[in-house]
Amino acid sequence: MTTSRPSPASGNAPGRRSVLIGTASAAAATTVGGTGAAAAADKPAGSAAAEPPKFDLDKGNFYTDLIGKSGDTTGQHQALDPQNVSVIIWIQDMLQAAWFDALAPYHPTAVGVFSRIERRPAEEGATNRNKNIAALHASYQVIKPVYPDRADVMRQLLTMVGLDPDDDSTDPTTAVGIGNIAGKAALRARRRDGMNFLGDEGGAYHGQPYDDYTGYEPVNTSYKLVNPSKWQPLASPHRRRVGGGPGDKGIFIDQRFSTPQLRLVKAHSYKDPAEFELARPEHLDHTNVNKYKSAVDEVLAASAKLTDEQKVKTEFFDNTYLGILQSTKAAGLAHDLDLDGWIHLLFTSSVAQLDSLIAAWHHKHEDNAVRPASAIRHVYGDRKVSAWGGPGKGTVDDIPADQWGSYLPAGDRPEYPCGTTTLVAAQAQAVRRLLGDDVLEWKQPFPAGSTQTEPGVTPAKDIELHYATWSAFEKDCAASRVWAGVHFKKTAETSLEFGRQFGDRAYEFVQRHIKGDVKK
């Protein structure tokens, strides 16, 4: 998942993996689709005016033809504005629930999750026109308050396809009204669901959006490891501003547990995350010296043997926008889906992702487990170890353990379980259940020198990742967290098993709503 780290310089310098796209409409699509962040201002000065998108409301698919086409084609894929994965997944769920609810009235049996709009006559859903209109208006209702700085480009998108973004009708007999109702209902359901979207939960003054209001405090500080079994916030360079200069030099910040309140958010498919048992992380109990040291040594061994392909994979899976959000789209493209099929796929995947993360955050808070960097320093102190020596230095055998660094920045949250692996396992299982097979068939190129950690150096030559199946995808995802040095091997393996159950629950939850088998 995407972690806070300095962004590469703007422009086409090696290592900048952008998702910039040329038109304002595509920028809007990027925003609402959850596949990146771009703005009309990214269009070079003096360039030709953007052509309105050619979109057929009757035959087109608003997701695949507009929003889903926002993916970059250059093989460079780092989001311009990395964000907390929990916030990204939470917003995505709200948006895709709005899409599901907006299409439900045109489906023979489906009923909405956050809104229950009366079913429309079959002829109104005979083409995609009403479904596209409803979904696009639902999108705008969500985007306006959640991404106010992106509202303008979303307005342009609606205008370019012949819709009126100012039509705020809530007439449930029209596509516009249905879309507005669905979007507002999703927003209303999530406005105060525990995530603190408005920054006002807990009665705080001067509250910030998504800020912690639960009073979480770490056992350790960045200066002192009091309990080697527990998470230690690390100090890191102050993050440069996106699109700006090099940022603040010589200024460091201490990590904070990002959105610990996610564990309190209302899930779709269960009531309390505490009902899902997860074995205690005995491998991270420093009083069990042998197991603790063995876990540390596995991370060091992986660090010392890093290959170019492994480095590419760590960054691929660390990028929430690409490694996670685009995988469901890749699976959809490998199957022949109509518009309803796409929305059912996306929402099923979204439910699996959010519900699995809520449970993962519950256990992260419960166990408050140590990350590899702290454990390695505790076990070996200033003794020399073999490991990756830093950007461009390859493997060295004389690095003091207290100077060891992971290939990717350590996550700003406790270690156990692995959130990325948990959510990918949930997503993979949900999609397998829905589509009836394990097919993913995703190829992703990475040009030589395109990594962020070692720009211009790694990979030494072009690499193309190919995932034919979800099974291969989730296996590499788990391994990549160890290669990156941000999770322990036992944690990654346990997280795979833990996550899959939420894929099953998500599939069953969405199927009940598709079949209308829910309380009215």
N, C-alpha and C positions, 0 to 999 in steps of 0.2 A: 504494500500500500504506500501511497505517496507520503513521504516524510519531509519535514521542513529542512531545506538545504538551500545554499546559494544557487540562484538560477544562472545558467550560462549567459554570456553576453548576447545582446540582441543582434539580429542580423543573421547571416548564414555561416557563422563561424562553426568549425567542427564541434560536435557535441551538442549543438542546439537542436533538440528534437521537437519541432514545433507542430502545432495543429492549425496554423494560420490558413485561412481560406479567403478567396478573393472578393466575395460579394457580401453585402450587408445581410442578405437573406440567409446565406450559408452561415454567417456568424451567429445569427439568431438560432439557426438550427443546431449549431454546436452547443450553444448555451442550453437550450431546452432538451437536447438529447443526452446531456451528461457525458459528452465525448471530448470535451475540452473547453477552452475559453478563448474567445476571439472577439474583436470588435471591428466595426466599420472603419475605425481610424487606422487599422492595420493595412488598409489599401494604400499603395504607394501614391504620393501626391502626383497629380497630373495624369494619372492613368485613366483609361477610358471608363465611361460610366458603366456601372454594373447592369447586365442584361437581366430583366425580370425572369424568374424561373419559369420554365415551361412545365406547368403542372396541370394535369387533367383531374379536376375534382371528382368526376364520375368514375374514371378508370384507375386513377392513380392511388398511391398508398402514401399517406402523409409521412409515415415513418421511413420507409425505404427510399422514397423518391425525394424527400426533402431533408428531414432530420437525420436519417441514417446515412445520407450521402455526404455528410460533413467531414467524414474521416479524411485525413491527409493521405496523399498518394506518393509522397517523397520517401517514405520509410523513416521519417523523423517524427517521433511521437511523444515528446515530453510535454505535459501540460504547461502552459505559461504561468499558471498560478496554482501551484500545488496546494491542496487543501487536506484537511483531516478526512480520512476515509469514512468515518462515522457520519460526518455531515453530508458528504457526497451521497452516500447510500440512503440516508434519511430523506434528502431532497428528492432523489430519484424515485423512491417509493411513493412519495406524495404525488409526483407528476404522473407516474405510470398507473397509480390507482385512479387518478382523474381520467386518464385515457380509457381504462377499463370501464369505469362508470359511465363515461360519455358514449361508449359503443353498446352498452348493455341494453338500452331500450330498443335497439335495432336488431337484437339477437333473438332467436326463437324462444330461448329459455333463461338467458343470463339475467342476474340481478346485481345491482351495484353493491359496493362495499361500504362506501361512505354516503351514498345517496340512493334512494329507491324511486326512480322515475318510471312512470307508467310506460308499458310497452307500446311501441308505435306500430302502425299497420305494416305488414310484411313488404308492401310495395315501396315504402319509404327507405327500406334497407336493401332494395334490389340492386342498386349500384353503390359505389363508395362515397357518393357526394355528401350525403347527410352525415355519414360517419367521419369523413375527413373534416367537415366543417365543425362538427361537435368537438372532435379531438383537438383541433387547432385553437378553438376558443377556450377549451378547458386548459390548454397549455398556457395561454396568455393570463388567465385568472391566477394560475399558480406562480408564473414568472414575475408578475408585477410586484408582489410583496417580497418574494424570496430573493429575486435578483433584480432589484429596482434599476440598477445600472445597465441591465440588459433589456429592459422593457422596450426601449426605443427600437432595437433591432428586431425584436419580436413583432412589434407593430408593423415594421416595414415588411416582414415576411407575410403577415396576414393581408396587408394592402396589396402586395405584389401578386397574390393569388386570387385577388378580387373580393376579399372579405373586409368588413368594417370593424377595426379593433375597438371602436367606441360604442359598438352595439352591445349594451349591457343588459339586454333582455333576459328575463328568466321565465319566458313562456315555455313550458314543458312540451308544447306541441311543435316546436321548431328546433332545428338543429343548433342554431345559435343559442337559444335558451337552454337546451339540454347541456351543451358544452359549458356554458357559464355556471349552471347549477352544479355540475359535476366538479368543475375546478374549485368553486367556492366551498363546496362540501368537503373536499379533500383538505383544503387549506384550514377550514374550521376544525376538522377532526385532529389535525396535527399542530394547531396553533399553540396549544398548551398541553401537550401530551407528555411532558417531562424533559424534552430536549432543550428547552429554554431558547427557542427560536427568537423570541422578542427580547430576551435578556431581563425579563421581569419576574421570573419564577423565584420563589423563595423570599419575595418581598424586598429584594435588594434595590438600593438607590444607585443611580449611575451604572445600571447593569449593562453588560455587553452581550450581544447575541451569542448563544451557544456556550456561555460561560458556566463554569461549575458553581452550583449553589448548594452542593451537598456537604461541603466542609471537608473534603478529602485532604489529608496531609500525609506526605511520604514519611516513612520511618527514617530514611537516610537523606542526607543532603548531598549536593554535588561535591562538597569538600570532605565529607567523612562518611565512610561505610560502617555504620553502627551495627547493622545486621546483614551479613553477607548472603542471606537467603532472600532478602527483600529488595524490591526495585529501588534503584538509585537514580534520581534525575541527573542527567549529565549537563555540563556546560558546553555550549556550542556557539560558533560565531553568529553574530546578529545577522538575520536573513536580509539579503539585499531586496530592494523593492523591484517588483516585476516591471520590466521595461525601462528601468532606471539605470544609473551608473553602478559603480562597484559596491555601493552601499557603505555602511559604517565599518571602518576598520578599527581593530583593537577593542571592539565592544562585543561582549559575550553575554548570553542569556542562559538561565537555567531552565531546563525542561519542566513542564507541568503535565500532569496526567490529562490528556486531551479528552474532553467530554466524558468524565466518569459518570455523569448523569444518564448516559445512554442506557445503562442497565435498568433505569426506571421507566423507560419509554414503553408504551403499550405495543405489544407484538400483535401480529395478526392471528397466529395459529396456536397460541397458548396464553395463559394468564400470568404465570410467574416463572422467570428463568431459573429460580432456585430448584424447580422440580427436575431439572436436567443434571444428573450427577456427573461429575468429572473427577477422575482419580487425582488425589493430591500429587503435586509434583515432587515426588521423593528425590528425583535426580537433582533438585535444586535446594535440598536441605543441606546446608554446609556442615551440619553436625554428622552427617553420613559422609565422611571424608572420601571414601573410595568412589561412591556414585557421583558425588559432586565433581571430583577431579576428572572422572571419566567423561562426564558431560562437557567439561571445559576442554579436554584434550580432543574430543571429536570436532569442536568448533575450530580449534587451532589447526588440526590436520586438514580440514576443508580449506581453511585460509591459505595454508602453505601450498595447496595443490590447485589453486584457482586456474582455470583455463579461460581463454577468450570467450568461448561459448557459454560457460557458466557465468561469467561477468555480464554478458548480454542478457542472459535469462534473469539474473537478479534484478536488473533494471527494468526489464519487461514486466515482471510480476510486481515490482514495486510501484509501477505507474498505474494508479487506480483507473484512470481514464482509458488506458489501452489494455493492460493485462487482465483487468476484471470486467469493465463495462462493455468492452467490445467483443468479448468471447461469446456472449449470448447471441449477439448479432451474427457472428460468424457461423454459429450453429444454425440459426434461422436461414441464412443464405444457402446452407447445404441441404435445405429441405424446401419443398414446394408449399409455401404457406400463403393463405389469403390474408386480407387485412385483419380480420378477427383473429386468425391464427397467430399473426405477429403480436398483437396486443396481449393475447392470452400467454404467449411465450414470454414476453418481456415482463409482464406482471408476475407470473409464476416465479421467474428468476429473481425479480426484485423482492418478493416476499421472502424467499429463501435467504437472500443476502441480509436483509434487515433483521429478520428474526434470529438468524444465526449470530449476527454481531451483538444483538442485545444480550443473548446468553453468554457469548464470549466475554463481553464487558463485565457481566456479573461476576464471572470467575476471575477475570483479571483483578477486579476490585477485591474479591474474596481472598485470593492467594497472594496478590501483591508481589509477584515473583521477580527475582533478580534477572537482569539482562547479562549476556555473555561478557561484555566489556568489563563490568564490575567484578564478575566471578573470576575472570582470567587474572585480573590484577590482584584479587584476594589470594588465589592459589599460588601464583608465581612471583608476586611482588616485582622486584627489579631484575629478576633472573632473566637471562636471554632465552628466547624461544624462536622457533622457525615459523614464519608466517608471511603473509603479503605485507610488503614494506611501505605501501603508500602508492599514490598515482605514479605510474611509469617506472616503479622500482622493482616490480616483480617480487619473487620470493626471496627473503633474506633469512639468515640463520643467527643473526646477532641483535635482534630487536628486543629491548627490555620489555617484559610483559606489561609494565605500567605505562608503556608508550604504545602498546598495541592499539590498532584501530580497525574497525570493521570496514568492509568494502562499501557498504551503504551506511548512512547515519542510523544510529539506534532509534527505534520508535519511541515516541514520547508517551509511553504507557507501560505498565507492567508486562512481563514477558509471556505469562501462561494464562490461557492457551494462545496460539498464534491466530490473530484475527484474520489475516489474509488467507491462510490455509483453511481455517474454519469456514469462511464465507465462500471460497472457491469450491470446497467439497460440497457445501449445501447447494450452491448454484448448479454444479455439475449433476448432482443427483436429481434435482428438480427438473432440469432440462431433459435428462435421460428418461424420466418417468413420462414427461409430456410428449416428447417426440418418439418414444418407443425404441430408441437405439442409443449407442454410445458415440455416434458420429459428431465430430467437431469440424474437421477438415479446414484448418486455419493455417495459412502461410503468412509469415511476417518477416519482411527483409530488414536488415540492419546494415547500412553501409559501413565500410571501413572507417574507423576513427569516430564513430557516432555515439559512443558511450559518454555519459555525463561525468562519470568519475575519472575517466582517463581519455578526455577528448583529444582527437587527433592521433591517438595511440591504439586504442582498443575499440573494436576488434582490428587485428592487423590486416584482415581482408574481409570482404563482404560476407555476411552470414545471413542465411535465411532459416528462421525457425519454422518448423512444420509440426503441427499437432493434428494427427488424423483422428484421435479420439479424446474424449473428456478424461478417460483414465490416465492417459499419458500426460495430459495437461495438468491435472491435479497432483500427480506424482512429482512432476518437475517443479510445480509451485511450492510444495512442501520442502523439497530439497534446496530450492533457491534461497529460502530463508536462512538455511544453515550456511550455504556458500557465501551469502552476504554478511554473515557474522552477526546477525541480529536475533537469531533464535537458536535454541538447542535442538539436536536431532530428535530426542525423545518427545519434545514438545510438538514439533512439526508432525511426527507420526501420530501422536495422540489426537491432534487437532483434526486430522483427516477423518478419523473415525467419528469424532465428536460432531463434526459439521454435517455429515451425510443425513442424519436424522431430521434435520431442519429442511432439507430438500424434499424429503417424503412428506413432511407436514405441510410445506408450502404447496406442493402439488395437490394434496387432498383438499386444502383450504380453497384454492382457486377453482378446483373442479366442482366443489359444492356450489360456488357462486355461478359458475358457467351453467350448471344443470338446474339452478334455481332451488337447490335443496337446502335452503336456509330459512330461518324464521323471518317472516314478513314484518 
